[in-house]
Structures are given as C-alpha cells and as structure tokens.
C-alpha cells in the first residue's frame, strides 16, 4: 500500500480526499516530531516508533578491503505490538 492508497482508504470515512490527506499528513508529522525529540510514539495494538542510536565504528570497504570509519547515526525504529503481529499471521 502506498501513501495515496492510504489517503483513498481514509477518504472513504471522511468527507473529502483533502480531509483525508490532511489527516494522514498530521499523523505522519506527529510521528516525525516525536522521534525528532527522541521520544517514543506508541499506538496501542499497533506498535512503537522509537529512535535507535548507533555509535561510530570502524568498517571495511567491501570492494577494496580498506578500513573506513562509519559515523554515528540516529535511525527510526519500529517494534510491532503483539496484537499486530498476531493479526498478520
């Protein structure tokens, strides 16, 4: 499912596609804002969006075998809730 498909599904419940688009955008922006503040975003029965911090480390260029340093990163992470996992089985 793509974002446009999600908007179309939400539009079936709302009055217009414009309202559906705004609802989806607000939802996505709320998740982004929470993660930017390094806060978890929990949806009961669905899962938790969180931030995963990776330390800087040494790596290797697979093509040349040369040692390189990999910078520290902050990445989004999603952990599905038990009810969501069971619904997908």
matplotlib code that plots the C-alpha trace (Angstrom):
import matplotlib.pyplot as plt

x = [0.0, 1.3, 0.5, -2.0, -3.8, -3.9, -5.4, -8.0, -9.0, -9.2, -11.3, -13.9, -14.5, -14.0, -16.0, -13.2, -9.8, -8.5, -9.5, -8.1, -4.8, -4.6, -5.3, -2.6, -0.1, -0.9, -0.4, 2.9, 4.1, 3.3, 5.4, 8.3, 8.1, 8.1, 11.1, 13.0, 12.6, 13.9, 10.5, 8.8, 5.4, 3.2, 0.0, -1.9, -2.4, -0.2, 3.4, 6.0, 8.1, 11.4, 14.9, 17.8, 21.3, 24.3, 27.8, 30.6, 32.6, 35.2, 34.1, 35.6, 35.0, 33.8, 35.3, 38.8, 39.0, 40.2, 39.4, 37.0, 35.3, 31.5, 29.9, 27.4, 23.8, 20.3, 17.7, 14.0, 12.9, 9.5, 8.5, 5.2, 2.8, 1.7, -1.8, -0.5, 1.9, -0.9, -3.2, -0.6, -0.1]
y = [0.0, 3.4, 6.7, 7.6, 4.3, 5.1, 8.5, 6.9, 4.5, 7.3, 9.3, 6.6, 7.6, 11.3, 13.7, 14.6, 13.5, 16.8, 16.0, 12.5, 13.9, 16.3, 13.6, 11.4, 14.3, 15.3, 11.7, 11.3, 14.7, 13.8, 10.7, 12.7, 15.4, 12.8, 11.0, 14.2, 15.0, 11.4, 10.4, 7.1, 7.2, 4.4, 3.2, 0.7, -2.6, -1.5, -0.8, 1.7, 4.0, 4.9, 6.2, 3.9, 5.4, 3.8, 4.5, 5.4, 2.4, 1.0, -0.7, -2.0, -1.1, -4.4, -3.5, -2.6, -4.1, -0.7, 0.2, 3.2, 4.9, 4.9, 7.9, 7.7, 7.7, 8.2, 6.0, 5.4, 2.0, 0.3, -2.6, -4.2, -4.9, -8.4, -7.9, -6.5, -9.5, -11.9, -10.1, -10.5, -14.3]
z = [0.0, -0.9, 0.7, -2.0, -1.3, 2.4, 1.7, -0.5, 2.3, 4.8, 2.3, 2.4, 6.1, 5.8, 3.6, 1.1, -0.1, 1.1, 4.7, 4.3, 3.0, 5.9, 8.5, 7.1, 6.9, 10.5, 11.7, 9.9, 11.2, 14.8, 14.5, 13.0, 15.7, 18.5, 17.0, 16.5, 20.2, 20.9, 22.3, 21.6, 19.7, 20.9, 19.2, 21.3, 19.4, 16.5, 17.8, 18.9, 16.8, 18.5, 17.8, 17.6, 18.2, 16.5, 17.7, 15.4, 14.4, 12.1, 8.9, 5.7, 2.1, 0.6, -2.8, -1.7, 1.8, 3.0, 6.6, 6.9, 9.8, 9.9, 11.5, 14.4, 13.3, 14.7, 12.9, 13.3, 14.6, 14.7, 17.0, 16.3, 19.1, 19.9, 18.6, 15.3, 14.9, 15.5, 13.0, 10.3, 10.8]

ax = plt.figure().add_subplot(projection="3d")
ax.plot(x, y, z, "-o")
ax.set_aspect("equal")
plt.show()
